[in-house]
């Protein structure tokens, strides 16, 4: 016991003494300007000759030795970014103030940067929505935010026109929904950052019904000095939409035409019909009849 205690006291006394030795520190680059991306630096470690007590040297062996370099102090000369040794020496002195720095590498630190830019792009939803029977999406999906800001090397962000959400399946949807969805990031865009990593997607779901609207048929491209009679002169348009939308429907929101130029031969007695205009916001609208019979007379 006495031998052990004596050895411990001797060891502690030795550690309290001051020593001079060389140490290698890893450089940690801080305060990089927002407009620049650090690609390469001339050295990532620096040799320092210091004077310190044995406890401080002992701590080097149990944790990483790091010192920070403030990149905001970088200078630019003839297209090259650099920090001279006298500048980063002062920074190291402040961080190792509990020790005495005797010597530091005299090499200038050179940096290679890529200039960064920003761009605002829209967000697109990649939700795969499967609705229950007789249900429809009432309007467009709402995405919040509908635009985000991307930041990265200019030659990369110039090629990005939109950002998509990750793919997500929503089966058997029958009611309004709100989903937080991650944005998809291509693995090749490691140096591109997003102002948001998630968006909120909202959808309004309604039950739909059907209603038939009788719409007058308009004949176009009729040759001069001819008159025509069509049978029938109205056609039913099958509309699918929400009950509120169907209540407001009337024939004024539709236009159906019979094009005389669609007649393929002189013996034909029918013309093709086309739904030229329909009321907005309907889920669908389609003609009950695809053609109409006619009688042509010369005036």
ABEGO torsion letter per residue (X at the ends): XAAAAAAAAAAAAAAABBBBBBBBBBBBBBGBBAABBBABBABABBBBBBBBBAAAAAAAAABBBBBBBBAAABBBBGGBBBBBAAAAAAAAAAAAAABBBABBBABBBBBBBBBBBBBBBBBBBABBBBBBBGBBBBEBBBBOBABBBBBEBAAAAAABABBBBBBBBBBGBABBBBBBBBBBBBAAAAABBBABABBBBBBBBBBBBBBBBBBBBBBBGBBBGBBBBBOBABBBBBBBBBAAAAAABBAAABBBBBBAAABABAABABBBBBBABBBBGBABBBBABABBBBBBBBX
